[in-house]
Amino acid sequence: MPRRPLLPLLALAAAGCAATGPKLKELPPARTAADGAIVYVYRAYAEPTLFGASLEIDGKDVVSLSQKGFTRVVARPGQRHLKAGWNVMSGQRDATISLDVEAGKTYYVELVGVSSVVGTSGSALVFKIGSGMVALDPVEGEARLARCCHYQPPAAESY
């Protein structure tokens, strides 16, 4: 069977996995608690593109982050542990980062990932797989987030 007829179906499936909420500039300004910080987590592009990444903060579910999606939460000061977990079917490795959160500050964390075939070894495929979370400078983080992503509301506002 030729593979070309499958390409439009794969494109439609991939498009269905992208976030579609409002952009950053369309949201009302974030409100913080007097003793909290704002944490933005976004996914401009992270493979595998067909799967959401389950974001947790300190072991509590936040959101399933889609491609081109972002969320924001108020985080308590102190050491916060973020994890992006992937569906076992994706073959992707989970990503983690720890933030030393200070009240009154704003943090930007980008989820990145690669999952692709890079060659063969005999009759076996060779894959490059991995994901990570990167804390960015607030100016760079806000600019990158504003260009790429759509809001996905978190399960709770504070963590």
C-alpha positions as CSV (number, residue, x, y, z in Angstrom):
1,M,0.0,0.0,0.0
2,P,1.4,3.4,-0.9
3,R,2.3,5.6,2.0
4,R,1.3,9.0,0.6
5,P,-2.5,8.6,1.4
6,L,-1.4,8.4,5.1
7,L,0.4,11.7,5.1
8,P,-2.7,13.9,5.2
9,L,-4.2,11.7,8.0
10,L,-1.0,12.0,10.0
11,A,-0.9,15.8,9.5
12,L,-4.5,16.0,10.7
13,A,-3.7,13.9,13.8
14,A,-0.7,16.1,14.6
15,A,-2.6,19.3,14.2
16,G,-5.2,18.0,16.6
17,C,-2.5,17.8,19.3
18,A,-1.6,21.5,19.3
19,A,-2.9,23.9,21.9
20,T,-5.6,26.3,20.8
21,G,-6.3,28.6,23.8
22,P,-5.6,32.3,24.0
23,K,-2.1,33.7,23.4
24,L,-0.1,35.3,26.3
25,K,-1.1,38.9,25.3
26,E,-4.8,37.9,25.3
27,L,-4.8,36.8,28.9
28,P,-5.4,39.1,31.8
29,P,-2.3,39.9,33.8
30,A,-1.3,37.1,36.3
31,R,-2.2,37.7,39.9
32,T,0.2,36.4,42.5
33,A,-0.2,35.8,46.2
34,A,1.9,38.2,48.3
35,D,4.2,35.3,49.1
36,G,4.2,33.5,45.7
37,A,5.9,33.6,42.4
38,I,4.5,33.2,38.9
39,V,5.8,30.2,37.0
40,Y,5.2,29.8,33.2
41,V,5.9,26.4,31.6
42,Y,5.7,26.2,27.8
43,R,6.2,23.7,25.0
44,A,7.1,25.5,21.8
45,Y,8.3,22.3,20.2
46,A,9.0,19.0,21.9
47,E,8.9,15.6,20.2
48,P,7.0,13.4,20.1
49,T,4.5,15.8,18.8
50,L,1.4,13.5,19.0
51,F,1.6,13.1,22.8
52,G,0.8,15.6,25.6
53,A,3.4,15.9,28.4
54,S,1.9,15.5,31.9
55,L,3.2,18.4,33.9
56,E,3.6,18.0,37.7
57,I,4.8,20.4,40.4
58,D,5.9,18.7,43.6
59,G,4.1,15.5,42.5
60,K,0.8,17.3,41.9
61,D,-0.9,17.2,38.5
62,V,-0.9,20.5,36.7
63,V,-1.9,20.0,33.0
64,S,-1.2,17.8,30.0
65,L,0.9,20.2,28.0
66,S,0.2,20.1,24.2
67,Q,2.5,21.1,21.4
68,K,2.6,25.0,21.4
69,G,0.9,25.1,24.8
70,F,1.7,26.9,28.0
71,T,0.4,27.2,31.5
72,R,1.0,29.5,34.4
73,V,0.7,28.9,38.1
74,V,1.5,30.7,41.4
75,A,4.3,28.7,43.2
76,R,5.2,28.9,46.9
77,P,8.7,30.1,47.7
78,G,11.3,27.4,48.2
79,Q,12.5,24.4,46.2
80,R,9.8,23.4,43.6
81,H,10.3,20.2,41.6
82,L,8.7,20.2,38.1
83,K,8.3,17.0,36.0
84,A,7.1,16.5,32.4
85,G,6.0,12.9,32.0
86,W,5.4,11.2,28.7
87,N,3.0,8.4,27.8
88,V,4.8,5.1,27.8
89,M,3.7,4.5,24.2
90,S,5.7,7.6,23.1
91,G,9.0,6.0,24.0
92,Q,10.1,9.5,25.4
93,R,12.0,10.0,28.6
94,D,10.6,12.2,31.4
95,A,12.1,15.6,32.0
96,T,12.6,17.2,35.4
97,I,13.9,20.5,36.8
98,S,14.1,22.1,40.2
99,L,13.5,25.8,40.8
100,D,14.6,27.8,43.8
101,V,11.4,30.0,43.8
102,E,11.5,33.4,45.4
103,A,8.4,35.4,46.2
104,G,7.5,38.2,43.8
105,K,9.6,36.8,40.9
106,T,8.5,35.4,37.5
107,Y,10.0,32.2,36.0
108,Y,9.9,30.7,32.5
109,V,10.6,27.1,31.9
110,E,10.6,25.5,28.4
111,L,10.0,21.9,27.7
112,V,12.1,20.5,24.9
113,G,12.4,17.0,23.4
114,V,13.7,15.0,20.5
115,S,12.5,11.6,19.3
116,S,13.6,10.6,15.8
117,V,15.2,7.9,13.8
118,V,18.8,8.8,13.1
119,G,19.9,5.8,11.2
120,T,20.1,2.0,11.0
121,S,22.4,-0.7,12.4
122,G,21.9,-3.8,10.4
123,S,18.2,-4.3,10.3
124,A,17.5,-2.3,13.5
125,L,16.6,1.4,13.6
126,V,18.7,3.8,15.7
127,F,16.8,6.4,17.6
128,K,17.7,9.7,19.2
129,I,15.4,10.2,22.2
130,G,15.4,12.6,25.1
131,S,13.6,15.5,26.7
132,G,14.5,18.3,29.2
133,M,13.2,21.4,30.9
134,V,15.2,24.6,30.7
135,A,14.8,27.7,32.9
136,L,15.2,30.9,30.9
137,D,16.0,34.5,31.6
138,P,12.6,36.2,32.2
139,V,13.0,38.6,29.2
140,E,14.0,35.8,26.8
141,G,11.4,33.4,28.2
142,E,8.5,35.9,27.9
143,A,9.5,36.8,24.3
144,R,9.7,33.1,23.3
145,L,6.5,32.2,25.0
146,A,4.6,35.1,23.4
147,R,5.7,34.1,19.9
148,C,4.7,30.4,20.1
149,C,2.1,29.3,22.5
150,H,-1.5,29.1,23.6
151,Y,-2.8,29.0,27.1
152,Q,-3.8,25.8,28.8
153,P,-5.4,26.3,32.2
154,P,-3.9,24.4,35.1
155,A,-5.8,22.1,37.4
156,A,-5.2,24.6,40.3
157,E,-3.9,28.1,40.4
158,S,-1.4,27.6,43.2
159,Y,1.3,24.9,43.9
